[in-house]
Amino acid sequence: MDPFEPVRIGDLEIKNRFVMAPMISNLADPNGYTNEIHTAYLEERAKGGFGAIITEYSYINSPLSKGSRNELSFVSYDQVPRLKRLSERIHSHGTKLFAQLVHAGGKALTEGDSKPMAPTSMPYLGKDTDELTLERIEEIKNSFLLAAKIAEKSNFDGVELHGAHAYLIQEFLSPSLNHRKDRYGNSFEGRTRLPQEIIGLIRKETGLKIGIRLSLYEDEVDGYDPEYGLKIANSLRNLDYVHFSAGRTAPPGSSASYYSERNHIGNRLPRKPNITTIMVGSIVDLESVKRALEKSDMVALGRASLADPYFPLKLKNGMMPRPCIRCNQACRDLSFGQVRCTVNPITGNETCHREGHMPGNVKIAGAGIAGMEAGIYLAKAGMDVEIFEAGSMIGGQINDIKEPAKKMEFSRLISFYENEVERLGIKVNFGKKVFEGDVDLFLGRYDNYEAIKEEKEAFIDSNIYMNLDQALNMADKCTVYMTERSLSSMDRHRQIVYRKMAEEKGVIFVAVPDERFKNHRIERVQYDIYGAAQRGITAARQFINLRSAL
């Protein structure tokens, strides 16, 4: 199936089969209103050729439906003027816009003594919940309807109900989470009643296209399987599409890290349902796009759209997109952070980065991440770029990575740099060691990690990629102690897999560093790849500003 050919959702034509998947951004205002930063972030993906954009999950009433800080919302008609500006900006690029609506249920971000609400009273993420009354269920249904009406007034093309990832609708759908004995539980028909009634209300009172995001399966031991997820998709009526994700609360869920196979959700879909289908899940290149389209009508790109907002446009023109390395690092740091991407520091900063034009020549020392990012930035600004590298290859610290799963994905970033060097006409001189006074920008190797001494015992207190690799290698030679906070920047999936590998090799985890760790540090915020990339782009921008001032 050609990913660039048009497709229909109901009678709505989408210009191609690429969808920007809903990704939590925390870019909205604290009151749930969109703003210029959030709008620019989404608009960049519309510019990049996505046929449709689904907003990140957006709460429908406050506070008990809210799942994140600075989450977008659809709760008041007062929001329509700003939301209309968002839809105008997206539509100006020929891209359709859908609002994903959510009630966070048992996973709500509650404060103080407030308890989240769920179909059945049980703990969610360590918090007790109150069981929803029938009266509360009616209020929630009406809140979904109001949110859809706000989206329609704002000229959105459709809405998507969030029925995945253990938010409220999936809590009703899941046999393990819904133990009710009334009409909203006790049977398959009962468990699907709430989403079916919400769909019916929106269909009756709006002209919007209606979709639902479903977890095809749950990763928990007591979770349902793909046949059950497929049964839900085929049973719900009056839908225009179904969007398959995966998972409840256990990892890997939809955003599997480099420890899992690509297309991990599509690989488990038994067959295409009897409805227009969108597929998400580790779709990161043209090959995985084509594989997903063997079982679905459209593909949803989440992390890949953060790595390169121009993913569809570049593929269409035979170019190599900046790759998602599936590290789940910057993009999953969303409890108190805004959306970021380890390999693309401009993500979430679109209003700050506007490439200008600056002719001239520039010499850069270092073909590592910082040097390459600076070179690419300046070449795009119109400069003739020459890079001097003391070593024999591009990539810097990425070349030092040893862990096989990580190396396989991260090496794609080196391939991207090599491709950009050729495409942009950047000249790289290998085996040329230079000093600060010899070049305009000195971005030579910047070791953002410390070498760990190989003695009878090693003590590691660092979340830097290289130190984590060192721990696995050194455990074959000596006893390695590692602090728990060394895993601080990993998502749960990476933590689980890495800890298992480390403990099998004999690595001993300790709660806090003691006197033995005094010579080692931890970089709890500065990611080694993200930090280096950010350093390069910052240096390039400062260089342009300086040249402009002269």
N, C-alpha and C positions, 0 to 999 in steps of 0.2 A: 504493500500500500504506500502510495506517495505521500510523505508527511507534509508536502507543500500544497497539496490540492485542497480546495474548499470542502467543508463538511457542514452538515446542518444539525442544529439542536432544535427540534421541532421545526418551525418554519423560519428560524433564525439562521442565517448563513454566517459561518465563521471562515475567515479568509484562508486559514491553514489549520493543521491539526496540533499546533503547539499551544499549550495552556501554561500560564504561570500559576504554579500551585500555591495555595494559601500557606504562607509562612508567617509565624508570629514576628512582628517587627518592633513593637513597643515605640513606634515613631509618632503615634497619635498624641494629642494633648492628654493630660491626666483626666480630663472630663469626658474623654472618648471622641472628641472632635478631630476630624482630619485637619491637616495644616500643610504649609508649603513643603516642608521637608518630606512628609509622608507622600504627598502628591508627586513630587519630583522623583522620588524613589520608584513609585509604580509607573510613572510616565516613561522613565528610562527603559523599562521593559517593553512598553508599548512601542517606543521608538525602535527597539531591537527586533521587532517583527513578530511578537507573540500574537496569535490569533485571538486569544481571550486571556483575561486576567481575572483571577478569583482573589478578592481581598482576603487578608488574613482573618482568622475567626474573629467575629465581632459580636459583642454581647448585646442582649435584647432587653434587659432591664437591669437595674442596679440596686444593691451591690451583689446579690447572691448568684447572678448568672455570669459574673466576670471572672476570668481565669488568669489574667496577667495585668501587670502594671502598664499604664499607657496603652491599653487595648482600645482599638477602634470600636465604636458602638453605633447602633441604630435604635435610639430610644426616644427621640423627640423630633418633631417637625422643624424645630429651630436649627437642626443640623443640616437641613436640606440645602441652604445656599452654598455651604462649603462642599457638600457632597456633589452638588451639581457641577461645581467647578472641577472636581476630580473627574467626573464622568465626561465632561466636555474635553478635558485634556487627553484622556485615554481614547475617546472616540475620534479625536482629530487625527489619530494615526491609523484609523481603520480597525481598531481593536475593540472587541466587545468586553463588557465589564459585568461581573457577577459579584454579589455580596454574600460571603459565607456567614451564616447566622448561627450563633451557639448559645446554649445555656450550659455553663460549666458543671452543673450538678454537684456531685460529691467532690470534684476537684476545684471548686470555686475558691477564689482568693479572698478568704474571709478575715476580718480583723476582730480583735477583742473576743467577746463571748459568743459571737454569732457562729452558728453551725451551718455548714453547707447542707443542701437538700439533695436527696437521692430517692430513687424508687423504693429501695429497701434500706432501712437503717443499718449501716455497717461502716467500718473504718475505710477511708480513702486517703492514701498517702499519709497515714498516721493520724488522721483527724476523724473524730466521730461525726456522724451525719444524722439529720432528722429525716424521717420518712415523709414523703410528700403526701398531703391530703388530697382528696378529689377537688376541693376548692382551689388549692394551690395549682393543681394540674390545669384547671380551667384558666387561671390567670396566666400561666406560662404559654398556653396555646394562643391566647389573645395577644400576648407580648410578641410572639413570633409573627402573628398577622400584622401588628402595628409596624414591626421592623420591616416587613416586606413592603408595606404601603409607603414607608419612608424611602426605601430603595427605589420604588417605582416613581415617586415624586421627584427623586434625584436623577431620574433618567438612566438608571441601571437597566441592563438587559435581562437580568434574572437574579435569582437567589439560590444559594446552595445551603441546605440544612446540614449541620455538622453532626453526623451520626457515627463517628469513629472515636478512637483514642480515649475511651472511658469518660466522655462528656455525656450530658444527661440523656440524649436520645439513644446513644449506644448502651447506656446503663439500663434503659428499658428493654433494648433488643437482646441483651446478653443473658442467657439462662443462669449464669453464675452470679450476676449482679441483681437480677430481678426475681425476687421471691414472693411477689404480691399474689394475693388470692382473689383480688377483685378483677374487674374487666380490663385492667391494664397489666395483667400478668397471668400466670397459671396455665398459659398455652402459647403456641406460636402466634395465633391470632391476637391474643391479649398483649403479647410483648410488642407486636408491630402496630398496635392501635394508636399510640400517641403520635408517631411520625405520620401515620396515615391520616389522622384527623387534622394535623397541622397542614399537610399537603392539600387536603380538601378545602380548608379555609382559605389558603392563599390562592388556590385555583379558582375558587368561587368569586373572590373579591378583588383580584388583580389580573393583569394581562401578562405578568412576568413568566419567563421560562423558569422551571423549577427542577433542581437537581438535589441529590443527596450524596454526601460523602460517607462511605461505609467502610468499616474494617472488614476486609475479606475473611480474615481469621484473627484469632487472639493468640498471643505468644505464651500466655500462662498455661500451666499444666492442666487447669480445669477450663481452659478456653475453648471456644467453639472452632470448628474446622472450616475450610474453604467451601465445602458443600452447603453448610449452614448460611455462610455469608452470601453465597450465590442464590440460595433460596429466598433470602430477604430481598435481594435485588429484583428477582423475578416476581415477587409477590406484591410489592408496593404498586399502587395504581396512580394514574394521573401524573406520573413523573415524566420529565423530558430527558433526563440522563441520570446515570449512576457513576460515581467517582470512587474507584476502589483505592483505599489505603490499607493499612494493617495495624494490628496491635491494640492493646488495652493500656496497661501501664508498664508492663514488662518490656524490656528492650529485646530486639532492636526496633520494633515498631516500623514506622514508615521510613525513617531516616537511618537506614543501616550504615554502619561505618565500613571502612576498608577491610574489616574482618569478615564481612559477608559478601556473597555473590551479588553481582549487578542484576537488575530486573528481579529482585528477590520476591516481590509480590506477584508480578505477572507470571513468574515460573510456577506459582502454586495455584493460579486460576485454572480450574478444570476445563472450562469452556466459556465462551463469550455469552453473557446474558442476553435476554430478548429485549434489549433496550440500548440506546446510544450509550457508549461506555468511555470513560476517561480512566487512564491507568497512571499511577505514580509509583515511585519506589526505585531509587538507585538507577535512574535513567540519565546517563551522563555524557553520551556521545551518540553519533549517528547510528552505530551498530545497535546500541541498546534501544534507541528510538524505534528502529525498524522491527526489532524483536517484540517490543511492546505492542506495536500496531498489528501484529499477527493475531492478537486477542482483543484489541480495543480499537475504538474509532479515533481517539485522541490520546495524546501523552501529556502528562502534567510534570513540569520540571520545577522543583523547589530549589534545592541547593545549587543546581546547575545554573539557575537563573540569577542567583546571587553572585556566582563566580563570573558569569558573563551575561549581562543583560541583553546582548546582541546575539545570543546563541542561535536562534532560528535564522536571522539574517546572514550570519556568517556561514552557516551550513549551506544555505541556499546559494551563496556565492562561492562555494568551494574553499572557504577559509577555515582555519582551525580555531574554535572558540577557546577562550581561557578555561582550563579544565577545573572542574570540581574534583578535589582529591579525597572527598568523603572522610575528612578528618573529624567532622562533628565538633569542632572546637569553637571558633568565633561565632558560628551561626547558631549554636545551641546554648550560648551564654546569655539566656534571656530572663533569668529570674530578676536581675537588677540591671541588665544591659539592653542596649538597642541592637537591631540587626547589624551584623558585620559578616565579613567573609575573610577567611585566613589568606586566600590568594588574591583578593581584590579589595584593597583598603578603601576604594571609592564607594563601595556598597554602603548605603546608609548615609553617605556624605555627599550625595549628588549635588546639593546646593552649594557646596564649598569648592567643588572641582569643576571648573569650566576651562577646558583646554583653549588657550589662545594661540596666536601665530607669532613665531619668533624665528626669523631666518638667522643663519650664522653657523658657526662651528662650535662644537663642545667636545672636550676630552674628559673621559671618565676612567678612574682607576677601579678595577674590580668587576668581574663578570658573575658575581654571586647574585643573590636575590635583589639586594638594594641597587647594585649597579645596573642590573637588567631592567628593573622597573624604572629607574631614572632615565636610562637610555631609550626605552620604549616611549615614555612620556614626552621626552624632548624631541624624538624623531617624529612623533605625531604632531608636535607643535611646529614642525617645518625645519628643524635643525639637522645638520650633517653631524652624525654621532660617531665617535671613535672610542672604543673601549680597550683598555690595556689590562690583561689578566696574567698574573704571574704563573698560574697553573696551566693545565692543558685542556680544560673543559669549562663549559658554562654550568652554573647552578649552585656553586658554593656549598653551603651546608647540606643541601639536599643529597649531594653525592656521598655524604658520610653516613647516610641512613642505611642500616643493615637489616632491620626487621623485614622479612620478605613481603608480607601483606602491605605494609606501609610503603615499602620501596616501589612496589608495583604501581600503586596509584600516584605516589609523589613524583615518579619519574616522568609522568605525563606533563608535569609542569616544566621540566627541562625541555621536553619535546616542543612545548609551546614557545619557550624562549628561543629555541633554535629556529623555529618557523618564523617568528617575528623578526629575528636578525636578518633573515633572507628577504622577507617581505618588505621591510622598511629600509633596507640598504644600510644597516648598521655594520660598521667595520669592527671586527674583534681581533686584537693582536694577542695571541697566546704566547706564553713564555716571556712576557715583557713585564718585569717588575719596575714600577715607577714610584715616585715619592710625591708628597702633597704639592710641592712647588712645581711639579711637572705637568699637572693636569688642572682642569677647572673644578672637577668634583672628585674628591677622594672617597670612594665608597668600597675600598678594599675589604678583605675578609674581616668581618666583625663577629668574633666568636661570642655568641650569646649563651654560652654554656661553659662550664669548667670541666677540664679533664679530671677524672677521678683516679686517684692513685691505686695501683694494683698491689695491695699488700695482703696480709692474711684476712683482713676484714676491710670492707668498703662501706662508706656511709653516704647515702644519696638523699639529698633534700632539694629536689628540683623537679619541675614539670616540663623541662625543656626536652624536645624530642630526642636529642643526641644522648642526654643523660639516661633517658628511659631505655634506649637501645643498649647503652653501656651496661646497665644493670643486668640485662639478660645475658650479655656476653661474659661479663665478669663472674657471674654466678657459677660458671663452669670451672673457675679457678680459685675462688675464695668465697667466704661468707659475705653476703651483701645485705645490709640493713637499709630500708627505705621508709621514709615518713609517709603517713597516710595522705598528707597534703600534697605529696608529689603527684597524686592522681587528680588534683583539684580542678584542672581545666578539661578533663575528659568527660564526655557524656557517659551515662550509665552503661551503655553497651560496651564502649571501649574499656571502661573500668573493669567490668566483669571479665572480659576476655583477656585483658592484659594481666590482671591480678592472677588469673588461673595459670597463665604461662609463667609468670614470675615465681609463683609459689611452687609450681612443679619443678622449677630449677633451683629451689631452695632459698629464694629471696624472703627475708623476714621483714614484715611491715610493723612499724612502731607508731604509736599514736602521735607523739611529739618528739622533736629533736632534742637530744641531750648534749652533754659536753663533748661527746665523740663527734658530733656533727658541726662543730664550731667553724671549721674551715670551708663549709659548703653553704650555698645559698638556695633560695627558691625564687623563681620569677613567677609570681602568681597572676600577673596581669599581662606582662609583656610576652606574647607568644613569639617564638623564635622566627617563624616564617612571616607571620603577620607584621611583627615589629620591624623586620628587615625590609619588607615591601613598603611599609609605611614610611620608613626612613628614606628610601630611595625616591618615592614620589614627593615627599616634603622637600628634599634637597633639590629636586628638579623644579618645583614650583618657586622655591626661593631664588634659584638661579635665573629663571625667567623674570621674576620681579626685579632682581638686581640689574639685569641687562636692560629692562624696560626703563629703569630709572636713570640710566646713564645717557 
